[in-house]
Amino acid sequence: MTKICIVEDNAEMRHALSLIIQLTDGYSLEGVYENAEVAMREIPTRQPDVVLMDINLPGSSGIDCVWNLKQAHPKMLFLMCTSYDDNDKIFQSLESGASGYLLKSDGPAKIVEAIADLLDGGSPMSAAIARKVVASFSKIKSDNPSVQSLTNREMEILDLLSKGLLNKEVADATHTSVATVRKHVQHIYEKLHVNTRVEAVNKYLKR
């Protein structure tokens, strides 16, 4: 059973996210918190696999909350679920330790899909967010030896990942299986000397 916690100050959104988790097979709702201070105190006692995190919270922000929890619990996964789509908030969230970034307007199905991708090692992002991330990166530098070591197929997969595609979407786009995509992603990690997709994409696009 995958354990989920939610940090959200809006009562209506908190209720909606809670229902999404409770109605999804294989997920267990471990805790729901209205602010970062309570979340930072209580979440370590729950040890969730994934935390859905809002940014605009009373008191400390969701970004600060992620940073503090990630330092103490590096294996814990954080998915920002927010209304903010400005570049500063996006990159601050990723730098704090978040592995994914969704807009609340994406809807329930996307949130469930994003959690599954997060657990599978992905870095799910809303399409609008992925475009902003890619637009903020400079072009690949030809003198990057680690990127040059990638095969054409690995470059193709990494390019798709940089656009925010999920494993299944990459598999569909390349006419391969999800297992094959996972194997390629692992080879990409090894060649680029990284541990996450965010790091791989950043290195590929020379953020």
N, C-alpha and C positions, 0 to 999 in steps of 0.2 A: 504494500500500500504506500503510495507516494504522499508524503505529508506536506501540506500547504499552509502558509500563514499569509494574512492580508493586513496591510497597513494603509488605511484610507480614512480621511477625516469626514468625507461626505456620506451621510447616513444612507441615502438612496443608492449610491454607488457601492457602498460597503455591503448592503443587502444584496444587490445584484451580483457582485463578485462571489459572495458567499453561496448564493444559490447555484451559480455556475459550477463551483467546486463540489458542492454537496450532491449535485445531480450527475456528476461525471464519474463513471465506474473507475475504480482504481485510485481515486484521490480521497484523502482524508483531510478535512478542515481542522487544523490544530489550534488556531488562534486568530482573532480579529482585533486589530488595535486602531485607535483613533489618532494617535500621535506617536512621534518618534521616541519620546522619552520612555513611554510604557513599553513600546516595541523593543527597544534596546535592552530593557530589563527582563522582559518576559520571553522573547524569542529564543535566547540561549537555553532556556529550560525546556523548550518544546522540540528543539533540534529539527526544524522542518527541512525538507529537501529543497523546496522552492518558496521564495517570498515574493508576493505581488506587492509592489511598492509605489505609492503615490509620491509626487515630488513636493507639491505645495501643502505642507502640513503646519499646524500651529506649533510655534516653538522651533525646534530643530527641523531642518528640511529632510525630505526623503533621501536626498543625496548624501547628507551627513550620516544619516541612519545606516545606509548601505556601507559607507566607508568604515564606520565603527564596527559593524557586525562582521564585515568581510575580513577585517584584520584579525579578529579573534576566531572566526570560523570560515577559513578559506574554501572549504568544500561546499558551503551553502551557496545556492544559486539565487540570483535576484533578477526579477523581471520588472522593469519600470512600466507602470500602467498609468498614463497621465494625459493631461490635455495640452501640455507644453510641447511645441515642436521647434523651438528656436535652437540654433546651433550650440550656444553655450551650455544650455541644460542637457542637450544630448551628449556632448563630449564630457561634461563634468560627471554625468551618470556613468558612462562607460569607464572613465578613469577611476571612479570611486570603487568599481568592482562589479557593476551591473553587467549581465551577459546578454540582456535583450532590452528592447525599448518599443513599447506599443502605445498607440493612442487609444484613449477610451472609446473613441468613435468607431474603432475597428469592429466592435461587437463580440459577443460571447464565443462564437465558433473560432474566431481568430485567436482569442485568448487561450482556449483549450488546446488548439493546434500549436501555439507558441510554447506552452508549458511542455508539451510532448517533445518538441524540437529541442528545447533547452535541456531536457533530461537526456537527450540523445547526443549532446555535445554541441548543439547549434547555438547561434546567436540571433534569434528571431527579431525582426524589426518590421514595423509598418512600412509599406511601400514608400510612403511620403518621407519617412525618416531615412530609409535606405538611400533614397535619392539625395537627400541633404548630406548624408555621410560621404557618399561617393563624390558629390560636387565639391566637398571641402578638401578632398585629397588632391595632391598634385599628380602629374603623370609618372608612370613607372620610370625610374632612372636606369639607363642602359648599363651603368657600371655597378649594378647590384648583383654580385656573384651568386648569392643564395637564390634569388629569383630566377637568374639565368639557368640554374641547375634543374628547374622544373621542366617536366615534359609538356608537350603541347596539350595533352588531355588534362594534366594537373593545372596548367595555366587556365584552361577553359573552365574547369570546375571552380578554381579560386575566383575567377572573374564573376561567375554566377553567384558565388557566396558573397562577394562584395556588393551585390545588388540586393542582398537580403533574402535570397531564396532559401527555402527549407530543403532538407535532405531529399525528400520525395520529389520536390519540384526540380531539383538539380538532376535527379535520376531520370525524370521524365524528359527534361530538356536535352540530356545527353544520350537518351535511349539505352540506359544501363539500369542496373538494380540498385536499391538503396545500400545493400551490402558492399557493392563495388564502389559507390561514392564514399562510404565510410573508409574503405581501404585507401582510396586516393587521398582523402583528407588526412589520414594518419601519415602517409608518405610526405604530404605537404608540410605537416607539423615538423617532421624530422628534418627535412631539407632547410626549412626556414628557421629552425631552432626556436619554435614557439610552442605554447601549450593550449592556446584557445583560438577560436576562429577570429575573434576581434583582433588579436595580435597578428594573426596571419594576414588578414585583410589590411591592417595598418602597414605592415611591412611591404606587402605587395603594391600598395598604392602610395607608399612613402608619405604617410601622414606627417 
